[in-house]
Amino acid sequence: MLAIIAPGQGSQSPGFLSPWLENSELKSALSKFSESIGLNLQHLGTLAGADEIRDTANAQPLIVCAGILGMKSLGEAHFSLTAGHSVGEITAAAIARVVSDMDAMKLVRERGLAMAVAAAQTPTGMSAVLGGEREEVLAALSRLGLIGANENGAGQIVAAGDLNALAALEANPPAGARVRPLAVAGAFHTEVMAPAVGHLREFATSISVLDPSVSVLSNREGAVVTTGREILERIINQVANPVRWDLCMESMKVRGVTAVIELPPAGTLIGLIKRALPGVETLALKSPDDLDAARDLITRHSEKVEV
Protein backbone atom coordinates (compact mmCIF):
# COMPACT_ATOMS: atom_id res chain seq x y z
CA MET A 1 0.00 0.00 0.00
CA LEU A 2 1.38 3.36 -1.07
CA ALA A 3 1.06 6.62 0.86
CA ILE A 4 1.94 10.03 -0.58
CA ILE A 5 2.66 12.63 2.09
CA ALA A 6 3.25 16.39 2.14
CA PRO A 7 5.65 18.35 4.38
CA GLY A 8 4.98 21.43 6.46
CA GLN A 9 6.62 24.75 7.18
CA GLY A 10 10.38 24.64 7.62
CA SER A 11 10.93 22.14 4.82
CA GLN A 12 11.67 24.86 2.25
CA SER A 13 15.17 26.01 1.25
CA PRO A 14 16.41 28.76 -1.10
CA GLY A 15 16.15 27.85 -4.78
CA PHE A 16 14.60 24.42 -4.24
CA LEU A 17 11.92 24.98 -6.89
CA SER A 18 14.34 25.83 -9.72
CA PRO A 19 14.79 22.35 -11.22
CA TRP A 20 11.05 21.74 -11.31
CA LEU A 21 10.45 24.85 -13.39
CA GLU A 22 12.50 23.50 -16.28
CA ASN A 23 9.23 21.73 -17.12
CA SER A 24 7.13 24.25 -19.08
CA GLU A 25 3.81 22.79 -17.89
CA LEU A 26 4.79 23.11 -14.25
CA LYS A 27 6.09 26.62 -14.83
CA SER A 28 2.81 27.58 -16.47
CA ALA A 29 0.82 26.15 -13.55
CA LEU A 30 3.00 28.09 -11.12
CA SER A 31 2.34 31.32 -13.02
CA LYS A 32 -1.41 30.75 -12.77
CA PHE A 33 -1.14 30.11 -9.03
CA SER A 34 0.93 33.27 -8.58
CA GLU A 35 -1.55 35.41 -10.48
CA SER A 36 -4.50 33.95 -8.60
CA ILE A 37 -3.15 34.62 -5.10
CA GLY A 38 -1.14 37.77 -5.82
CA LEU A 39 2.22 36.31 -4.82
CA ASN A 40 5.30 35.76 -7.00
CA LEU A 41 5.88 32.09 -6.29
CA GLN A 42 8.54 31.73 -8.98
CA HIS A 43 10.66 34.39 -7.30
CA LEU A 44 10.15 32.80 -3.89
CA GLY A 45 11.06 29.33 -5.12
CA THR A 46 14.09 30.28 -7.19
CA LEU A 47 15.68 33.60 -6.19
CA ALA A 48 14.47 34.52 -2.70
CA GLY A 49 16.80 34.12 0.25
CA ALA A 50 16.23 32.15 3.43
CA ASP A 51 14.72 35.05 5.38
CA GLU A 52 12.18 35.86 2.69
CA ILE A 53 10.92 32.28 2.38
CA ARG A 54 10.89 31.86 6.16
CA ASP A 55 8.15 34.50 6.38
CA THR A 56 4.95 32.61 7.18
CA ALA A 57 2.91 34.42 4.55
CA ASN A 58 5.45 33.37 1.88
CA ALA A 59 6.49 29.95 3.16
CA GLN A 60 3.09 28.33 3.32
CA PRO A 61 1.92 29.02 -0.26
CA LEU A 62 5.39 28.11 -1.55
CA ILE A 63 5.33 24.73 0.20
CA VAL A 64 1.83 23.81 -0.94
CA CYS A 65 2.45 24.83 -4.55
CA ALA A 66 5.65 22.76 -4.56
CA GLY A 67 3.73 19.70 -3.39
CA ILE A 68 1.04 20.19 -6.01
CA LEU A 69 3.64 20.59 -8.76
CA GLY A 70 5.45 17.49 -7.54
CA MET A 71 2.22 15.52 -7.73
CA LYS A 72 1.54 16.82 -11.24
CA SER A 73 4.97 15.64 -12.29
CA LEU A 74 4.10 12.07 -11.26
CA GLY A 75 1.16 11.94 -13.67
CA GLU A 76 -1.60 9.42 -12.96
CA ALA A 77 -0.17 7.93 -9.78
CA HIS A 78 -2.31 5.30 -8.05
CA PHE A 79 -1.97 5.52 -4.27
CA SER A 80 -4.13 4.53 -1.32
CA LEU A 81 -3.52 7.08 1.41
CA THR A 82 -2.33 10.63 1.94
CA ALA A 83 -1.44 12.84 4.89
CA GLY A 84 0.23 16.19 5.34
CA HIS A 85 2.10 17.74 8.23
CA SER A 86 0.47 21.02 9.34
CA VAL A 87 0.12 23.18 6.20
CA GLY A 88 0.85 20.00 4.23
CA GLU A 89 -2.72 18.94 5.06
CA ILE A 90 -3.84 21.42 2.39
CA THR A 91 -1.56 19.72 -0.14
CA ALA A 92 -2.97 16.35 0.91
CA ALA A 93 -6.53 17.64 0.45
CA ALA A 94 -5.64 18.80 -3.06
CA ILE A 95 -4.07 15.52 -4.17
CA ALA A 96 -7.03 13.61 -2.68
CA ARG A 97 -9.28 15.84 -4.85
CA VAL A 98 -11.11 17.25 -1.85
CA VAL A 99 -10.37 20.76 -3.12
CA SER A 100 -9.12 21.98 -6.47
CA ASP A 101 -5.48 22.95 -6.84
CA MET A 102 -6.47 26.59 -7.23
CA ASP A 103 -8.71 26.58 -4.16
CA ALA A 104 -5.91 24.92 -2.21
CA MET A 105 -3.62 27.80 -3.17
CA LYS A 106 -6.23 30.40 -2.24
CA LEU A 107 -6.79 28.71 1.12
CA VAL A 108 -3.11 28.45 1.95
CA ARG A 109 -2.58 32.09 1.00
CA GLU A 110 -5.26 33.11 3.50
CA ARG A 111 -3.84 30.71 6.09
CA GLY A 112 -0.33 32.13 5.81
CA LEU A 113 -1.52 35.74 6.01
CA ALA A 114 -3.88 35.09 8.92
CA MET A 115 -1.27 33.17 10.92
CA ALA A 116 1.32 35.88 10.31
CA VAL A 117 -1.10 38.50 11.66
CA ALA A 118 -1.90 36.36 14.71
CA ALA A 119 1.78 35.70 15.39
CA ALA A 120 2.57 39.41 15.30
CA GLN A 121 0.21 40.10 18.21
CA THR A 122 2.32 38.28 20.82
CA PRO A 123 6.08 37.54 20.93
CA THR A 124 6.07 33.75 20.91
CA GLY A 125 8.09 31.02 19.23
CA MET A 126 8.84 27.32 18.91
CA SER A 127 11.70 24.98 19.80
CA ALA A 128 12.34 21.35 18.90
CA VAL A 129 12.90 19.00 21.83
CA LEU A 130 14.95 16.08 20.57
CA GLY A 131 15.18 12.95 22.69
CA GLY A 132 13.98 12.26 26.21
CA GLU A 133 10.92 10.33 27.38
CA ARG A 134 7.64 11.64 25.98
CA GLU A 135 5.84 11.98 29.32
CA GLU A 136 8.82 13.68 30.95
CA VAL A 137 9.15 16.12 28.06
CA LEU A 138 5.45 17.01 28.13
CA ALA A 139 5.58 17.45 31.91
CA ALA A 140 8.54 19.82 31.57
CA LEU A 141 6.66 21.85 28.96
CA SER A 142 3.58 22.04 31.15
CA ARG A 143 5.59 23.35 34.11
CA LEU A 144 6.83 26.21 31.93
CA GLY A 145 3.42 26.96 30.45
CA LEU A 146 4.46 25.66 27.04
CA ILE A 147 2.49 23.47 24.61
CA GLY A 148 3.61 20.39 22.73
CA ALA A 149 2.51 21.87 19.40
CA ASN A 150 3.91 19.09 17.22
CA GLU A 151 4.42 15.51 18.36
CA ASN A 152 6.41 14.20 15.44
CA GLY A 153 7.41 10.78 16.71
CA ALA A 154 10.93 9.36 16.58
CA GLY A 155 11.79 11.29 19.76
CA GLN A 156 10.83 14.73 18.48
CA ILE A 157 8.38 17.12 20.13
CA VAL A 158 8.07 20.80 19.19
CA ALA A 159 7.40 23.13 22.11
CA ALA A 160 5.56 26.40 21.55
CA GLY A 161 4.81 29.45 23.64
CA ASP A 162 6.42 32.37 25.45
CA LEU A 163 9.98 33.18 24.35
CA ASN A 164 11.27 33.43 27.94
CA ALA A 165 9.80 30.03 28.76
CA LEU A 166 11.44 28.56 25.63
CA ALA A 167 14.77 30.04 26.73
CA ALA A 168 14.33 28.45 30.16
CA LEU A 169 13.60 25.11 28.49
CA GLU A 170 16.77 25.39 26.43
CA ALA A 171 18.81 26.26 29.51
CA ASN A 172 17.41 23.31 31.48
CA PRO A 173 16.20 20.62 29.06
CA PRO A 174 14.42 17.41 30.16
CA ALA A 175 16.65 14.44 30.95
CA GLY A 176 18.18 12.93 27.83
CA ALA A 177 16.90 15.69 25.58
CA ARG A 178 18.37 18.68 23.76
CA VAL A 179 16.50 21.79 22.70
CA ARG A 180 16.90 23.57 19.36
CA PRO A 181 15.14 26.89 18.72
CA LEU A 182 13.25 27.04 15.42
CA ALA A 183 13.24 29.99 13.04
CA VAL A 184 9.48 30.55 13.05
CA ALA A 185 7.53 33.70 13.78
CA GLY A 186 5.15 32.45 16.46
CA ALA A 187 3.55 29.68 18.49
CA PHE A 188 1.79 27.82 15.69
CA HIS A 189 -0.79 25.17 16.61
CA THR A 190 -1.60 26.82 19.93
CA GLU A 191 -4.35 29.17 21.12
CA VAL A 192 -2.16 32.08 19.95
CA MET A 193 -3.44 31.21 16.46
CA ALA A 194 -7.13 31.33 17.45
CA PRO A 195 -7.79 34.60 15.57
CA ALA A 196 -6.69 32.92 12.34
CA VAL A 197 -9.22 30.11 12.80
CA GLY A 198 -12.22 32.41 12.64
CA HIS A 199 -10.90 34.15 9.54
CA LEU A 200 -10.24 30.86 7.75
CA ARG A 201 -13.63 29.42 8.66
CA GLU A 202 -15.33 32.41 7.07
CA PHE A 203 -13.10 32.22 3.99
CA ALA A 204 -13.74 28.48 3.60
CA THR A 205 -17.43 29.07 2.90
CA SER A 206 -16.37 30.09 -0.61
CA ILE A 207 -14.55 26.79 -1.28
CA SER A 208 -16.20 23.82 -2.96
CA VAL A 209 -15.31 20.41 -1.54
CA LEU A 210 -15.69 16.80 -2.62
CA ASP A 211 -15.29 13.62 -0.64
CA PRO A 212 -11.73 12.26 -0.91
CA SER A 213 -10.64 9.88 -3.65
CA VAL A 214 -8.21 8.12 -1.26
CA SER A 215 -7.88 7.71 2.50
CA VAL A 216 -6.90 10.99 4.20
CA LEU A 217 -5.32 11.01 7.67
CA SER A 218 -5.97 13.90 10.03
CA ASN A 219 -3.30 15.61 12.11
CA ARG A 220 -5.70 15.66 15.05
CA GLU A 221 -5.32 12.00 15.94
CA GLY A 222 -4.27 10.14 12.80
CA ALA A 223 -7.81 9.01 11.97
CA VAL A 224 -9.06 8.51 8.43
CA VAL A 225 -11.56 11.25 7.54
CA THR A 226 -14.07 10.29 4.88
CA THR A 227 -15.94 13.49 4.01
CA GLY A 228 -14.55 16.53 2.28
CA ARG A 229 -16.36 19.01 4.51
CA GLU A 230 -14.91 17.46 7.67
CA ILE A 231 -11.41 17.41 6.15
CA LEU A 232 -11.67 21.13 5.44
CA GLU A 233 -13.02 21.87 8.92
CA ARG A 234 -10.19 19.91 10.52
CA ILE A 235 -7.60 21.75 8.42
CA ILE A 236 -9.00 25.03 9.75
CA ASN A 237 -9.15 23.93 13.39
CA GLN A 238 -5.65 22.43 13.27
CA VAL A 239 -4.16 25.92 12.97
CA ALA A 240 -4.73 26.39 16.72
CA ASN A 241 -4.36 22.75 17.85
CA PRO A 242 -1.39 20.37 18.17
CA VAL A 243 -0.19 18.26 15.25
CA ARG A 244 0.01 14.55 16.07
CA TRP A 245 2.21 13.33 13.25
CA ASP A 246 3.26 10.44 15.49
CA LEU A 247 -0.33 9.15 15.37
CA CYS A 248 -0.50 9.64 11.61
CA MET A 249 2.53 7.38 11.26
CA GLU A 250 0.97 4.84 13.62
CA SER A 251 -2.13 4.82 11.41
CA MET A 252 0.05 4.17 8.37
CA LYS A 253 1.52 1.19 10.17
CA VAL A 254 -1.87 -0.19 11.25
CA ARG A 255 -3.32 0.20 7.75
CA GLY A 256 -0.43 -1.70 6.20
CA VAL A 257 1.41 1.02 4.31
CA THR A 258 4.42 -0.53 2.56
CA ALA A 259 5.88 2.52 0.82
CA VAL A 260 5.83 6.30 1.24
CA ILE A 261 6.65 9.11 -1.18
CA GLU A 262 7.15 12.60 0.25
CA LEU A 263 6.29 15.45 -2.10
CA PRO A 264 8.60 18.47 -2.43
CA PRO A 265 10.14 20.15 -0.58
CA ALA A 266 10.87 16.61 0.57
CA GLY A 267 13.13 15.03 3.16
CA THR A 268 11.95 15.96 6.65
CA LEU A 269 9.01 13.57 6.93
CA ILE A 270 10.86 10.71 5.27
CA GLY A 271 13.47 11.00 8.01
CA LEU A 272 10.75 10.51 10.62
CA ILE A 273 9.16 7.64 8.68
CA LYS A 274 12.47 5.80 8.46
CA ARG A 275 12.90 5.90 12.24
CA ALA A 276 9.28 5.19 13.15
CA LEU A 277 8.39 2.65 10.44
CA PRO A 278 11.45 0.53 9.66
CA GLY A 279 10.84 -1.77 6.73
CA VAL A 280 8.62 0.70 4.88
CA GLU A 281 10.18 1.71 1.56
CA THR A 282 10.60 5.48 1.30
CA LEU A 283 11.40 8.07 -1.33
CA ALA A 284 11.89 11.81 -0.94
CA LEU A 285 10.87 13.54 -4.18
CA LYS A 286 13.44 16.31 -3.99
CA SER A 287 14.01 17.00 -7.69
CA PRO A 288 12.97 15.75 -11.15
CA ASP A 289 15.95 13.39 -10.95
CA ASP A 290 13.90 11.34 -8.47
CA LEU A 291 10.89 10.88 -10.77
CA ASP A 292 11.95 7.59 -12.36
CA ALA A 293 12.56 6.02 -8.96
CA ALA A 294 9.24 7.39 -7.72
CA ARG A 295 7.32 5.92 -10.66
CA ASP A 296 8.99 2.57 -10.13
CA LEU A 297 7.99 2.61 -6.47
CA ILE A 298 4.42 3.54 -7.43
CA THR A 299 4.23 0.61 -9.85
CA ARG A 300 5.42 -1.84 -7.20
CA HIS A 301 3.30 -0.66 -4.27
CA SER A 302 0.09 0.77 -5.73
CA GLU A 303 -3.28 -0.78 -5.11
CA LYS A 304 -6.83 0.50 -5.34
CA VAL A 305 -8.75 0.35 -2.06
CA GLU A 306 -12.02 1.56 -0.64
CA VAL A 307 -11.76 4.77 1.41
Residue pairs with C-beta under 8 A, 6 or more apart in sequence:
1 80
1 81
1 255
1 256
1 257
1 258
1 259
1 301
1 303
1 305
2 78
2 79
2 80
2 81
2 257
2 258
2 259
2 260
2 261
2 297
2 298
2 301
2 302
2 303
3 79
3 80
3 81
3 82
3 83
3 252
3 257
3 259
3 260
3 261
4 71
4 77
4 79
4 81
4 82
4 95
4 260
4 261
4 262
4 263
5 82
5 83
5 84
5 85
5 88
5 92
5 260
5 261
5 262
5 263
5 269
5 273
6 64
6 67
6 82
6 83
6 84
6 85
6 88
6 89
6 91
6 92
6 95
6 262
6 263
7 63
7 67
7 84
7 85
7 88
7 262
7 263
7 265
7 266
7 267
7 268
7 269
8 63
8 84
8 85
8 86
8 87
8 88
8 243
8 268
9 56
9 59
9 60
9 63
9 86
9 87
9 184
9 188
10 59
10 182
10 183
10 184
10 268
11 63
11 265
11 266
11 267
11 268
11 269
12 53
12 59
12 62
12 63
12 66
12 265
13 50
13 53
13 265
14 48
14 49
14 50
14 53
15 45
15 46
15 47
16 45
16 66
16 264
16 265
16 286
17 30
17 41
17 42
17 44
17 45
17 46
17 62
17 66
17 69
17 264
18 45
18 46
19 287
19 288
19 289
20 26
20 45
20 66
20 69
20 70
20 73
20 264
20 287
20 288
21 27
21 30
21 42
21 45
21 46
22 288
23 73
23 288
25 72
26 69
26 72
26 73
27 42
29 68
29 69
29 72
29 101
30 41
30 42
30 45
30 65
30 69
31 42
32 102
33 41
33 61
33 65
33 68
33 101
33 102
33 105
34 40
34 41
34 42
36 102
36 105
36 106
37 61
37 105
37 106
37 109
38 109
39 58
39 61
39 109
41 61
41 62
41 65
44 52
44 53
44 58
44 61
44 62
45 53
45 62
45 65
45 66
48 58
52 58
53 59
53 62
54 183
54 184
54 185
55 116
55 185
56 112
56 115
56 116
56 119
56 184
56 185
56 186
57 112
57 113
57 116
58 112
59 112
60 87
60 108
60 109
60 111
60 112
60 115
61 105
61 108
61 109
61 112
63 87
63 88
63 91
63 265
64 87
64 88
64 90
64 91
64 94
64 104
64 105
64 108
65 105
66 263
66 264
66 265
67 84
67 88
67 91
67 94
67 95
67 263
67 264
68 91
68 94
68 95
68 101
68 104
68 105
69 264
70 263
70 264
70 266
70 285
71 77
71 91
71 94
71 95
71 263
73 288
73 291
74 261
74 285
74 291
74 294
74 295
74 298
75 295
77 295
77 298
77 302
78 298
78 302
78 303
78 304
79 214
79 261
79 298
79 302
80 214
80 215
80 257
80 302
80 303
80 304
80 305
81 214
81 215
81 216
81 217
81 252
81 255
81 257
82 92
82 95
82 96
82 214
82 215
82 216
82 217
83 89
83 92
83 216
83 217
83 219
83 248
83 251
83 252
84 90
84 91
84 92
84 93
84 219
85 150
85 152
85 219
85 243
85 245
85 248
85 268
85 269
86 150
86 188
86 189
86 219
86 238
86 243
87 108
87 111
87 112
88 269
89 218
89 219
89 234
89 235
89 238
90 99
90 104
90 107
90 108
90 111
90 235
91 104
91 263
92 216
92 217
93 99
93 104
93 212
93 216
93 228
93 231
93 232
93 235
94 100
94 101
94 104
95 263
96 212
96 213
96 214
96 216
96 231
97 210
97 212
97 213
98 209
98 210
98 211
98 212
98 216
98 228
98 231
98 232
99 107
99 207
99 208
99 209
99 210
99 228
99 232
100 208
103 207
103 208
106 207
107 200
107 203
107 204
107 207
107 235
110 199
110 200
110 203
111 196
111 200
111 239
114 195
114 196
114 199
114 200
114 239
115 186
115 188
115 193
115 196
115 239
116 185
117 195
117 196
118 186
118 192
118 193
118 194
118 195
118 196
119 185
119 186
119 187
119 188
119 192
119 193
120 185
120 186
121 192
121 195
122 186
122 187
122 192
123 162
123 163
124 160
124 161
124 162
124 163
124 186
124 187
124 190
124 192
125 160
125 161
125 163
125 166
125 181
125 182
125 184
125 185
125 186
125 187
126 149
126 158
126 159
126 160
126 166
126 181
126 182
126 184
126 186
126 187
126 188
127 158
127 159
127 166
127 169
127 170
127 179
127 180
127 181
127 182
128 156
128 157
128 158
128 159
128 179
128 180
128 182
129 137
129 141
129 156
129 157
129 158
129 159
129 169
129 173
129 174
129 177
129 178
129 179
130 155
130 156
130 177
130 178
130 179
130 180
131 155
131 176
131 177
131 178
132 155
132 173
132 174
132 175
132 176
132 177
133 174
133 175
133 176
134 151
134 157
136 174
136 175
137 148
137 157
137 174
137 177
138 148
138 157
139 174
140 169
140 173
140 174
141 147
141 148
141 157
141 159
141 161
141 169
144 161
144 165
144 168
144 169
145 161
145 162
145 165
146 159
146 160
146 161
146 162
146 165
146 166
146 169
147 159
147 160
147 161
147 187
147 189
147 190
147 242
148 157
148 158
148 159
148 160
148 242
149 158
149 159
149 160
149 187
149 188
149 189
149 190
149 242
149 243
150 156
150 157
150 158
150 189
150 242
150 243
150 245
151 157
151 158
151 242
151 243
151 244
151 245
151 246
151 247
152 158
152 243
152 245
152 246
152 272
153 245
153 246
153 249
153 250
153 272
153 275
153 276
154 246
154 271
154 272
154 275
154 276
155 275
156 272
158 182
159 166
159 169
159 179
160 187
160 188
160 189
160 190
160 192
161 187
161 190
166 179
166 181
169 179
170 179
170 181
173 179
186 192
186 193
187 193
188 239
189 238
189 239
189 240
189 241
189 242
189 243
190 240
190 242
191 240
192 240
193 239
193 240
194 240
196 239
196 240
197 236
197 237
197 239
197 240
200 236
200 239
201 233
201 236
204 232
204 233
204 236
207 232
209 228
209 229
209 231
209 232
210 228
211 226
211 227
211 228
211 307
212 225
212 226
212 228
212 231
212 307
213 307
214 307
215 224
215 255
215 305
215 307
216 224
216 225
216 231
217 223
217 224
217 225
217 248
217 251
217 252
218 224
218 225
218 231
218 234
218 238
218 248
219 234
219 238
219 243
219 244
219 245
219 248
220 234
220 237
220 238
220 241
220 244
221 244
221 247
222 244
222 246
222 247
222 248
222 249
222 250
222 251
223 251
224 251
224 255
224 307
225 231
225 234
226 307
245 269
245 272
246 276
249 272
249 273
249 276
249 277
252 260
252 273
252 277
252 280
253 276
253 277
257 277
257 280
258 280
258 281
258 301
259 280
259 281
259 282
259 283
259 297
259 300
259 301
260 270
260 273
260 277
260 280
260 281
260 282
260 283
261 282
261 283
261 285
261 294
261 297
261 298
262 268
262 269
262 270
262 273
262 282
262 283
262 284
262 285
263 285
264 285
264 286
264 287
265 286
266 284
266 285
266 286
267 284
267 286
270 282
270 283
270 284
273 280
273 282
274 282
281 297
281 301
283 290
283 293
283 294
283 297
284 290
285 291
285 294
